[in-house]
Amino acid sequence: MLKAIKMSTAAEPLADRVALVTGASRGIGQAIALRLARAGATLVLAARTASALAQVEEAIRRAGTEALTIPTDLTNDQQVEQLIRTTLARFGRIDMLVNNAGGGPPRTPIVKARLADWEWTLRLNLWAPMVLTKLVLPSMIARRCGTIVNLCSLAGLTGKAGEAAYAAAKFALRGFSQSLFEEVREHGIKVAVICPGYVDTPLIPPNRRVDRNKMLHPDDVAEAVYHIAIASPRCCPLEVVLHPQHDPFT
Ligand SMILES: NC(=O)c1ccc[n+]([C@@H]2O[C@H](COP(=O)([O-])OP(=O)(O)OC[C@H]3O[C@@H](n4cnc5c(N)ncnc54)[C@H](OP(=O)(O)O)[C@@H]3O)[C@@H](O)[C@H]2O)c1
């Protein structure tokens, strides 16, 4: 087990923290991992694609911070449990859990949707964050500190045609997060949900009607996660809604 985690400093306020980021191989998760590493955190990187994770790990190491890659399919409960076991065996604790991995199938009306796609969407966006939260909580409660950030979406605030399962998962993730906060606030554990509008990542397929320059950038979301991580122990930014300043569809 690695014990030599650094002390936090003004330049590296998260140097004493171990942060697990899911979906860290690209897009928003990669930006979050790099931002937390720049603030000194030790990173655990999870996603399915080992080669992409290895590149993120390498970038973090080059910047002088410790990182561990654990290839994981989050729709598989055994792999989710193994992710936590491996992390705890290596670092002894998880101070920050960022449930970022998510996504959905292409837009499909409910009558044409495949049940397997619904199950996959709910597993990835809702079930995996719930299981990961359950697994990290005991050690956070014992230490009376910790931060859990769940990546939601504007689709978790307003439903849209063709995205029923994705919206259902994100609405439910907000409900889970609000209940979680009420359970753990007395233990000093922060819980935050981030609901971004369109972010320029591979999740959003090319579309002639959308101006990608008007979308949010992954770094905008990463910056929000960083500010949640360094927020005063007195306050919990439970729900953060990020709209692109300009409408990408105009
Ligand atoms: N982009 C947007 O406009 C937008 C807006 C609102 C909210 N969000 C939310 O923000 C989060 C990140 O989205 P993004 O835009 O960065 O998506 P992205 O570019 O498609 O990245 C998704 C990440 O999740 C990982 N992932 C997918 N399925 C997985 C699985 N079964 N097991 C483990 N990891 C898996 C992917 O890695 P592998 O493929 O290697 O597994 C990848 O690292 C999601 O929760 C999404 O719902 C995105």
The ligand as an ORCA input file, in Angstrom:
! r2SCAN-3c Opt
* xyz 0 1
  N     -20.955     15.785    -23.607
  C     -22.074     16.361    -23.206
  O     -22.690     17.188    -23.919
  C     -22.634     16.060    -21.829
  C     -23.657     16.893    -21.351
  C     -24.210     16.637    -20.117
  C     -23.722     15.585    -19.358
  N     -22.744     14.778    -19.839
  C     -22.298     13.674    -18.980
  O     -20.937     13.829    -18.714
  C     -20.325     12.553    -18.532
  C     -19.111     12.415    -19.430
  O     -19.537     12.554    -20.785
  P     -18.539     12.822    -21.989
  O     -19.214     13.811    -22.862
  O     -17.166     13.075    -21.507
  O     -18.619     11.383    -22.721
  P     -17.540     10.617    -23.614
  O     -16.618     11.547    -24.279
  O     -18.333      9.662    -24.449
  O     -16.726      9.796    -22.509
  C     -17.373      8.799    -21.754
  C     -16.392      8.147    -20.819
  O     -17.064      7.081    -20.136
  C     -16.352      5.855    -20.356
  N     -17.280      4.735    -20.416
  C     -18.322      4.554    -21.296
  N     -18.916      3.378    -21.043
  C     -18.242      2.808    -20.011
  C     -18.368      1.580    -19.308
  N     -19.307      0.659    -19.617
  N     -17.502      1.325    -18.298
  C     -16.536      2.211    -17.985
  N     -16.379      3.388    -18.598
  C     -17.211      3.670    -19.609
  C     -15.613      6.065    -21.678
  O     -14.441      5.272    -21.761
  P     -14.367      3.826    -22.476
  O     -15.140      3.929    -23.759
  O     -12.909      3.635    -22.639
  O     -14.958      2.865    -21.498
  C     -15.219      7.529    -21.556
  O     -14.059      7.653    -20.772
  C     -21.426     11.528    -18.785
  O     -21.979     11.128    -17.565
  C     -22.451     12.297    -19.608
  O     -23.743     11.766    -19.450
  C     -22.170     15.000    -21.063
*
